[in-house]
């Protein structure tokens, strides 16, 4: 060992780096098709409409005047909350996919042999 406690190659004094642990292969995710994206958007729209319709008419039956207005406004708020919440879940999923894809690309770049490494090894030997 040297003064700064870094391991070095015997007789050279050149510090060595410890071997890095092997990278874990990440499977490639399927690409999202436009059909899947449209289907997700339609499901979110249907859930929103269903929440508004169920809360709009059946839940406000028998109410009069200001109570109806207030109850229907609340129904609209709940329906829009369902839409925003569903959109948030989709956004989280897409962020997760982007992160996973980025990490997989970086892992693949680390595993691929560098052209400069292979030429220096060939010319050095």
Phi, psi and omega in degrees: 000149178266185183298325183266013176061029174261133180294146179225161178291138183301130174081352183251332183075004180275124180296143176252153177258140179293150180295141180279149179294152181295140180284145179275129180290133178255129178291147180283134178280149175294146178285139178285125179277156176302327179298317180296318180295318178293321179297319177298316179297320180294318179298318178296318179295320180293318177299319179296311180297320180296317179297318180293315183295315181296321181276341185285303185267300184298323183285341181255008179294132178091356178268155181229151171058235185294331179296320179296314181299314180295316181294320180289326175295319176296321178298318178295319177299316180296317180298316179292328175295322176298317180295314181294318178297318178295319177296324177296319178296318179295319179296319177297319179297316180294324176295320178297316179298317180298316179296316179299317180295318179297316179295321178295319178296318178296320177298319180294323178293323179292326182282331183289135178291139179280137180298328180288326178295316183291326180287324180289327177292321180291318183284334181283339185265000000 
